[in-house]
Amino acid sequence: MITSELYSYSTRIDTIKVELPIVDNMGKVHGSLARAGKVKAQTPKVEKQEKKKNPRGRAKKRMLYNRRFVNVTTLPGGKRRMNPNPEK
């Protein structure tokens, strides 16, 4: 008995038609697609320049160490160290 009531209830829902008017009065936010790519198209093309290749691996770590701890000017508070936490 319960199943037949549920079945009839579900068939009623399936047959309901809902008609909603399509409203197209939403605001246009970012302009038309006719102007898409305008800025990129009008910027002058600049060829890529050749540059020195960056070191990798051990050589990069060496460069970072030298930049941070060897060739640095003395700051107030003394020499810059690997672990700058204050000693307790």
DSSP file (Angstrom, degrees, kcal/mol; ACC not computed):
  #  RESIDUE AA STRUCTURE BP1 BP2  ACC     N-H-->O    O-->H-N    N-H-->O    O-->H-N    TCO  KAPPA ALPHA  PHI   PSI    X-CA   Y-CA   Z-CA
    1    1 A M     >        0   0    0      0, 0.0     4,-1.7     0, 0.0     5,-0.1   0.000 360.0 360.0 360.0 -43.4    0.0    0.0    0.0
    2    2 A I  H  >  +     0   0    0      1,-0.2     4,-2.4     2,-0.2     5,-0.2   0.914 360.0  52.5 -65.6 -41.5    2.8    2.4    0.9
    3    3 A T  H  > S+     0   0    0      1,-0.2     4,-2.4     2,-0.2    -1,-0.2   0.882 107.2  51.7 -63.9 -36.9    4.7    1.7   -2.3
    4    4 A S  H  > S+     0   0    0      2,-0.2     4,-2.5     1,-0.2    -1,-0.2   0.884 109.9  49.7 -67.8 -36.0    1.6    2.3   -4.5
    5    5 A E  H  X S+     0   0    0     -4,-1.7     4,-2.4     2,-0.2    -2,-0.2   0.919 112.2  47.6 -66.6 -42.3    1.1    5.7   -2.8
    6    6 A L  H  X S+     0   0    0     -4,-2.4     4,-2.6     2,-0.2    -2,-0.2   0.900 112.0  50.9 -63.6 -39.1    4.8    6.6   -3.3
    7    7 A Y  H  X S+     0   0    0     -4,-2.4     4,-2.0     1,-0.2    -2,-0.2   0.935 112.1  45.1 -64.6 -45.7    4.5    5.5   -6.9
    8    8 A S  H  X S+     0   0    0     -4,-2.5     4,-1.6     1,-0.2    -1,-0.2   0.878 112.4  52.8 -67.2 -35.0    1.5    7.6   -7.6
    9    9 A Y  H  X S+     0   0    0     -4,-2.4     4,-1.6     1,-0.2    -1,-0.2   0.918 109.6  48.5 -63.9 -43.8    3.0   10.6   -5.8
   10   10 A S  H  X S+     0   0    0     -4,-2.6     4,-1.9     1,-0.2    -1,-0.2   0.845 107.7  54.8 -68.5 -32.4    6.2   10.3   -7.9
   11   11 A T  H  X S+     0   0    0     -4,-2.0     4,-1.2     1,-0.2    -1,-0.2   0.862 105.0  54.1 -69.0 -32.3    4.1   10.1  -11.1
   12   12 A R  H  X S+     0   0    0     -4,-1.6     4,-0.6     1,-0.2     3,-0.3   0.911 108.5  48.9 -65.0 -40.7    2.3   13.3  -10.2
   13   13 A I  H >< S+     0   0    0     -4,-1.6     3,-0.9     1,-0.2    -2,-0.2   0.885 107.7  55.4 -65.8 -37.6    5.7   15.1   -9.8
   14   14 A D  H 3< S+     0   0    0     -4,-1.9    -1,-0.2     1,-0.2    -2,-0.2   0.798 107.2  49.7 -66.2 -27.3    6.9   13.8  -13.1
   15   15 A T  H 3< S+     0   0    0     -4,-1.2     2,-0.3    -3,-0.3    -1,-0.2   0.523  82.5 109.2 -93.0  -3.9    3.9   15.3  -15.0
   16   16 A I    <<  -     0   0    0     -3,-0.9     2,-0.5    -4,-0.6    -3,-0.0  -0.573  55.5-155.1 -74.4 129.5    4.1   18.8  -13.5
   17   17 A K        -     0   0    0     -2,-0.3     2,-0.5     2,-0.0    -2,-0.1  -0.906   6.5-165.6-106.5 132.0    5.2   21.3  -16.1
   18   18 A V        -     0   0    0     -2,-0.5     2,-0.6     2,-0.0    -2,-0.0  -0.971   1.6-168.3-118.5 122.1    6.9   24.5  -15.0
   19   19 A E        -     0   0    0     -2,-0.5    -2,-0.0     2,-0.0     0, 0.0  -0.945   6.6-178.6-113.5 120.2    7.3   27.3  -17.4
   20   20 A L        -     0   0    0     -2,-0.6     2,-0.2     3,-0.0    -2,-0.0  -0.946  29.3-117.9-116.3 135.9    9.5   30.2  -16.5
   21   21 A P        -     0   0    0      0, 0.0     2,-0.7     0, 0.0    -2,-0.0  -0.502  27.3-123.3 -70.9 139.9   10.1   33.3  -18.7
   22   22 A I        -     0   0    0     -2,-0.2     2,-0.5     2,-0.0     0, 0.0  -0.755  28.7-164.4 -85.8 116.7   13.7   33.7  -19.8
   23   23 A V        -     0   0    0     -2,-0.7     3,-0.2     1,-0.1     2,-0.0  -0.901  14.3-177.1-107.3 125.0   14.8   37.1  -18.7
   24   24 A D        +     0   0    0     -2,-0.5    -1,-0.1     1,-0.2    -2,-0.0  -0.358  48.2 112.2-116.2  51.5   17.9   38.5  -20.3
   25   25 A N        +     0   0    0      2,-0.1     2,-0.2    -2,-0.0    -1,-0.2   0.102  39.3 129.4-109.2  23.5   18.3   41.8  -18.4
   26   26 A M        -     0   0    0     -3,-0.2     2,-0.1     1,-0.1    -2,-0.0  -0.506  66.3-102.9 -74.1 146.8   21.4   40.8  -16.6
   27   27 A G        -     0   0    0     -2,-0.2     2,-0.5     1,-0.1    -1,-0.1  -0.414  26.6-120.1 -73.3 143.9   24.2   43.4  -16.8
   28   28 A K        -     0   0    0      1,-0.2    -1,-0.1    -2,-0.1     4,-0.1  -0.719  31.8-174.9 -82.1 129.6   27.1   42.8  -19.1
   29   29 A V        +     0   0    0     -2,-0.5    -1,-0.2     2,-0.1     3,-0.1   0.922  67.1  21.5 -97.7 -50.8   30.2   42.8  -17.0
   30   30 A H  S    S-     0   0    0      1,-0.3    -1,-0.1     0, 0.0    -2,-0.0   0.116 101.5-106.8-116.4  23.0   33.4   42.6  -19.1
   31   31 A G        -     0   0    0      3,-0.0    -1,-0.3     2,-0.0    -2,-0.1  -0.055  51.8 -45.9  82.2 174.6   32.5   43.7  -22.6
   32   32 A S    >   -     0   0    0      1,-0.1     3,-1.0    -3,-0.1    -4,-0.0  -0.324  45.5-118.1 -81.6 164.1   32.0   41.9  -25.8
   33   33 A L  G >  S+     0   0    0      1,-0.2     3,-1.2     2,-0.2    -1,-0.1   0.523 101.8  84.1 -78.5  -4.5   34.3   39.2  -27.1
   34   34 A A  G 3  S+     0   0    0      1,-0.3    -1,-0.2     3,-0.0    -3,-0.0   0.797  93.1  46.1 -66.7 -26.5   35.0   41.3  -30.2
   35   35 A R  G X  S+     0   0    0     -3,-1.0     3,-1.6     2,-0.0    -1,-0.3   0.290  81.9 131.8 -98.3  10.5   37.7   43.2  -28.2
   36   36 A A  T <  S+     0   0    0     -3,-1.2    -3,-0.1     1,-0.3    -5,-0.0  -0.420  75.3  14.7 -66.3 133.6   39.3   40.0  -26.7
   37   37 A G  T 3> S+     0   0    0     -2,-0.1     4,-2.0     3,-0.0    -1,-0.3   0.608  84.2 133.3  81.8  13.2   43.1   40.1  -27.1
   38   38 A K  H <> S+     0   0    0     -3,-1.6     4,-1.6     1,-0.2     5,-0.1   0.921  70.5  45.8 -63.5 -46.1   43.2   43.8  -27.9
   39   39 A V  H  > S+     0   0    0     -4,-0.2     4,-1.0     1,-0.2    -1,-0.2   0.921 113.7  48.1 -67.5 -43.8   46.1   44.7  -25.5
   40   40 A K  H  4 S+     0   0    0      1,-0.2     3,-0.4     2,-0.2    -1,-0.2   0.886 111.5  51.9 -64.0 -36.9   48.3   41.7  -26.6
   41   41 A A  H  < S+     0   0    0     -4,-2.0    -1,-0.2     1,-0.2    -2,-0.2   0.831 111.3  45.8 -69.1 -31.5   47.7   42.5  -30.2
   42   42 A Q  H  < S+     0   0    0     -4,-1.6    -1,-0.2    -5,-0.2    -2,-0.2   0.545  88.4  98.4 -94.4  -5.2   48.7   46.1  -29.9
   43   43 A T  S  < S-     0   0    0     -4,-1.0     2,-0.1    -3,-0.4    -4,-0.0  -0.634  83.8-107.4 -79.9 139.8   51.9   45.7  -27.8
   44   44 A P        -     0   0    0      0, 0.0     2,-0.4     0, 0.0    -1,-0.1  -0.385  32.0-113.5 -68.7 142.5   55.1   45.7  -29.9
   45   45 A K        -     0   0    0     -2,-0.1     2,-0.5    -3,-0.0    -3,-0.0  -0.610  31.5-168.0 -77.6 127.6   56.8   42.4  -30.4
   46   46 A V        -     0   0    0     -2,-0.4     3,-0.1     3,-0.0     2,-0.1  -0.977  19.7-126.7-119.5 124.9   60.2   42.2  -28.7
   47   47 A E        -     0   0    0     -2,-0.5     2,-0.2     1,-0.1     0, 0.0  -0.369  31.6-102.7 -68.7 147.2   62.5   39.4  -29.5
   48   48 A K        -     0   0    0      1,-0.1     2,-0.3    -2,-0.1    -1,-0.1  -0.471  35.9-132.5 -70.0 139.6   63.9   37.3  -26.6
   49   49 A Q        -     0   0    0     -2,-0.2     2,-0.3    -3,-0.1    -1,-0.1  -0.653  18.7-111.0 -92.7 150.1   67.5   38.2  -25.7
   50   50 A E        -     0   0    0     -2,-0.3     2,-0.3     0, 0.0    -1,-0.0  -0.614  42.5-178.0 -76.5 136.8   70.1   35.5  -25.1
   51   51 A K        -     0   0    0     -2,-0.3     3,-0.1     3,-0.0     2,-0.0  -0.922  33.5 -84.3-135.7 163.0   71.2   35.3  -21.5
   52   52 A K        -     0   0    0     -2,-0.3     2,-0.2     1,-0.1    -1,-0.0  -0.326  50.0-110.0 -64.3 141.2   73.7   33.4  -19.5
   53   53 A K        -     0   0    0      1,-0.1    -1,-0.1    -2,-0.0     0, 0.0  -0.523  32.5-117.5 -75.9 141.7   72.5   30.0  -18.3
   54   54 A N        -     0   0    0     -2,-0.2     6,-0.1     1,-0.1    -1,-0.1  -0.514  30.4-108.4 -77.5 142.8   71.8   29.7  -14.6
   55   55 A P        -     0   0    0      0, 0.0     2,-0.3     0, 0.0    -1,-0.1  -0.347  35.3-154.9 -68.5 153.8   73.9   27.3  -12.6
   56   56 A R    >   -     0   0    0      4,-0.1     3,-1.2    -2,-0.0     4,-0.2  -0.891  47.0  -8.8-127.7 157.2   72.2   24.1  -11.3
   57   57 A G  T 3> S+     0   0    0     -2,-0.3     4,-1.9     1,-0.3     3,-0.3  -0.352 128.3   3.8  67.6-130.5   72.8   21.7   -8.5
   58   58 A R  H 3> S+     0   0    0      1,-0.2     4,-2.3     2,-0.2    -1,-0.3   0.862 131.7  55.7 -60.5 -38.9   76.0   22.1   -6.5
   59   59 A A  H <> S+     0   0    0     -3,-1.2     4,-2.0     1,-0.2    -1,-0.2   0.862 107.1  49.6 -65.7 -35.5   77.1   25.2   -8.4
   60   60 A K  H  > S+     0   0    0     -3,-0.3     4,-2.5    -4,-0.2    -1,-0.2   0.915 110.3  50.0 -69.3 -41.9   73.8   27.0   -7.6
   61   61 A K  H  X S+     0   0    0     -4,-1.9     4,-2.4     1,-0.2    -2,-0.2   0.897 110.8  50.8 -61.7 -39.4   74.1   26.2   -3.9
   62   62 A R  H  X S+     0   0    0     -4,-2.3     4,-2.5     2,-0.2    -1,-0.2   0.910 109.9  49.6 -63.0 -43.2   77.7   27.5   -4.0
   63   63 A M  H  X S+     0   0    0     -4,-2.0     4,-2.4     2,-0.2    -2,-0.2   0.918 111.7  48.3 -63.1 -43.8   76.5   30.7   -5.6
   64   64 A L  H  X S+     0   0    0     -4,-2.5     4,-2.5     2,-0.2     5,-0.2   0.911 111.4  50.2 -63.2 -42.8   73.8   31.2   -3.0
   65   65 A Y  H  X>S+     0   0    0     -4,-2.4     4,-2.9     1,-0.2     5,-0.8   0.934 112.6  46.5 -61.1 -46.7   76.2   30.6   -0.1
   66   66 A N  I  X>S+     0   0    0     -4,-2.5     5,-2.6     1,-0.2     4,-0.9   0.895 113.9  48.4 -63.4 -40.0   78.7   33.1   -1.5
   67   67 A R  I  <5S+     0   0    0     -4,-2.4    -1,-0.2    -5,-0.2    -2,-0.2   0.893 120.3  36.0 -66.9 -39.4   76.0   35.7   -2.1
   68   68 A R  I  <5S+     0   0    0     -4,-2.5    -2,-0.2    -5,-0.2    -3,-0.2   0.857 133.2  14.6 -85.6 -36.1   74.5   35.3    1.4
   69   69 A F  I  <5S+     0   0    0     -4,-2.9    -3,-0.2    -5,-0.2    -2,-0.1   0.661 124.8  39.8-120.2 -19.6   77.4   34.7    3.7
   70   70 A V  I  <<S+     0   0    0     -4,-0.9    -3,-0.2    -5,-0.8    -4,-0.1   0.894 117.0  36.5-100.4 -53.7   80.7   35.5    2.0
   71   71 A N  S   <S+     0   0    0     -5,-2.6     2,-0.3     2,-0.0    -1,-0.1   0.017  90.1 118.7 -92.8  29.4   80.3   38.7    0.0
   72   72 A V        -     0   0    0     -6,-0.1     2,-0.1     8,-0.1     8,-0.1  -0.732  65.2-118.6-100.0 144.6   77.9   40.5    2.3
   73   73 A T        -     0   0    0     -2,-0.3     2,-0.3     1,-0.1     7,-0.1  -0.470  42.8 -92.0 -75.6 152.4   78.6   43.8    4.1
   74   74 A T        -     0   0    0     -2,-0.1     5,-0.1     5,-0.1    -1,-0.1  -0.487  44.7-156.7 -70.9 124.7   78.7   43.7    7.8
   75   75 A L  B >   -A   78   0A   0      3,-0.8     3,-1.5    -2,-0.3     2,-0.2  -0.551  35.1 -81.6 -94.0 161.7   75.3   44.5    9.3
   76   76 A P  T 3  S+     0   0    0      0, 0.0    -1,-0.1     0, 0.0     0, 0.0  -0.494 120.6  44.5 -62.2 129.3   74.6   45.9   12.7
   77   77 A G  T 3  S-     0   0    0     -2,-0.2     2,-0.1    -3,-0.0    -3,-0.0   0.418 118.2 -91.8 110.0   2.0   74.7   42.8   15.0
   78   78 A G  B <  S-A   75   0A   0     -3,-1.5    -3,-0.8     2,-0.0     2,-0.1  -0.454  75.5  -6.1  96.7-165.9   77.8   41.3   13.5
   79   79 A K  S    S-     0   0    0     -5,-0.1     2,-0.3    -2,-0.1    -5,-0.1  -0.340  72.1-109.1 -70.1 145.5   78.5   38.8   10.7
   80   80 A R        -     0   0    0    -11,-0.1     2,-0.2    -7,-0.1    -1,-0.1  -0.616  42.3-165.4 -76.7 132.0   75.6   37.0    9.1
   81   81 A R        -     0   0    0     -2,-0.3    -1,-0.0     1,-0.1    -3,-0.0  -0.708  33.5-110.4-118.7 168.2   75.5   33.4   10.1
   82   82 A M  S    S+     0   0    0      1,-0.3    -1,-0.1    -2,-0.2    -2,-0.0   0.900 115.4  34.5 -63.3 -42.0   73.8   30.2    8.9
   83   83 A N  S    S-     0   0    0      1,-0.1    -1,-0.3     2,-0.1     0, 0.0  -0.874  70.1-177.1-116.4  97.8   71.6   30.1   12.0
   84   84 A P        +     0   0    0      0, 0.0    -1,-0.1     0, 0.0     3,-0.1   0.417  40.9 122.7 -79.9   5.7   70.8   33.6   13.0
   85   85 A N  S    S-     0   0    0      1,-0.1    -2,-0.1     0, 0.0     2,-0.1  -0.379  73.3-101.1 -65.4 144.1   68.8   32.6   16.1
   86   86 A P        -     0   0    0      0, 0.0     2,-0.2     0, 0.0    -1,-0.1  -0.386  36.1-114.4 -67.5 141.9   70.2   34.1   19.3
   87   87 A E              0   0    0      1,-0.1     0, 0.0    -2,-0.1     0, 0.0  -0.560 360.0 360.0 -77.1 139.1   72.3   31.8   21.4
   88   88 A K              0   0    0     -2,-0.2    -1,-0.1     0, 0.0     0, 0.0   0.401 360.0 360.0-108.2 360.0   70.8   30.9   24.8
